[in-house]
Structures are given as C-alpha cells and as structure tokens.
C-alpha cells in the first residue's frame, strides 16, 4: 500500500516518523482492568476518562480482542486524524466542541430490500435474534491499540436485506462546514466517502463502532457512528456516518480520488509495499519513546488468519 498525500496536506500529517517527533507528550497508564470486569481499565489520575462521556451498558469482551495493552484514553482521543476538524493531529480534539452528534439519522439506499432514513436509536436497537449490541475489542490502528466498542457491521447490514446485486457497501461522512472547520477548505473533496466489498463489510471483524474505552464516541473520534476495519489502514475507517449505500459497482473513495496512484480501494496493511519516502515494514507504537525499537508491521495488521481468504487470487501489490 502506497501512502502519500494530495496537495495541501503536510507530510507531518501522515508520516509516522514525524508523528513521533512532533506529537505532544501524552501520559501512559496501566493496562486493562482484570478480565473479570470485562470493562476498560480503571481510570487513574494519569488517565481519567472525563465524566461528560456517557458510559455504555452491556459491554462484553470479544474473543478476538488484541492482547497488547491499549493506548491511554488521552492518546486515543487527543491525537488522531479527522481532517474535517483540521490537519494537525490535535485539531480534532481542539476544534470539535461545537459538533452535534445528536440527533442523528442514517440514510440507507441502493441494492437492498429495506431502504430509508433511520434514527440512531433504531439502528442500535438489537434485533431479537442478535446478541447484545456492545462488544469490547482492542484493535491495531494508526500504530495504536484502541479499545473500541461496537458490534459487527454485518449484523446491521443484514437488516436491510441487500440483494444479489449488492457487491459493495459505500459510506458517507456528514457534511457540516459550520461545525467542522476543516470542511471549509478544499483540502479534500467533501463529504468524505469510503467503501468496502460486501464480503469485507460482512466480515465479523468489521465493526460499526459506537464507543471507545467503555464510553460513547467523542466527537473527535467519529461520533456517533464510525467504522473500524482493523486489517486496513486507518483512512478506511470512516467517521460520523450519515449514509450507507449498497452498490453493484465499486464506489469512489475520497483518498483514491485525491491520489489514485498512492491510495487504493483495498488499503490492506501490507509491510511488503513501501511508501515512496519510507518503509512500511516496521512501526512504532504511539506512546512509546522515539528511540525505542520499532516492531515489525504484520500483514493485514496481524489478522491474516481471519481475513486473508477474502483476497485469495487477488494481487495485493497491484490492488493496494
């Protein structure tokens, strides 16, 4: 996968080395709380979760939870990409206070038996045959381990009865330049759009995410609904979703349109394909010291056993 940039985005926004050189010093805290609680680690003075975030009920640990200790709440919520709020890594946390994630509706359209506009609460209301909606899962993303809370996207998509013509699923981010200052620039072609194959969207590792660390999603992390596709690069995990479309043809995606030679549709983590300016064979975890040793980047971000079969016969160098 070749990770590059269109005009107007500085290398510091996407270059891992610069991330670690320029990022703010963020506190590290202890690991997860005991497994018996099945909840995120206990808040400490060094890593307190602000009381303004609503706690989510019924969280269950997912069997695929990453074993590594997660990054702190401060790191997860204070240092990330969400260009709708600005290009700097700290801009989302600093500029998203005026964003209103409720009320919220999501449009469902395309090749499906059930379409229309649905309220957030209706989307989250479990079907009688489904398990409880929230699951606790740590996944690798942006060289972080993040305790996302969500449920399999496929469980939601099945409610809309996609037809045999639905080969892809397209997603669209909300467009509110009055609340999202980054959208007032032409850095990207807004609104942000992304897509998956129907098989990727239905895979149980693909999460419709509603929280992090056991609380509702903060604005800067994509409130109130975002994707997490843990075996792909972070830009595939679209935030603040307002439209889901079932399509027969591969949908356009924002970064592929901005730099088609560098950002592909699939965007699977592939350490064998280098960026023009750096190797992607190794990575350094956000929160670790810059001089600490890097670790090998794993194919499919460590989820090869679960997802490699989705791409059997597909050239993942050409189809990056």
Buried (B, 14 or more C-beta within 10 A) or exposed (E): BBBBBBEEBEEBBBBBEBBBEEBEEBEBBEEBBEEEEBBBBBBEEEBEBEEEBEBBEEBBBBEBBBEEBBBBBBBBBBBBBBBBBBBBBBBBBEBBEEBEBEEBEBBBBBBBEEBEEBEBEEBBEEEEEBEEBBBBBBBBBBBBBBBBBBBBBBBBBBBBEBEEEBBBBBBBBBBBEEBBBBBEEEBBEBBBBBBBBBBBBBBBBBBBBBBBBBBBBBBBBBBBBBBBBBBBBBBBBBBBBBBBBBBEEBBEBBBBEBBEEBBBBBBBBBBEBBBEEEEBEEBBBBBBEEEEEBEEBBBBBBBBEBBBEBBEEEEBEEEB
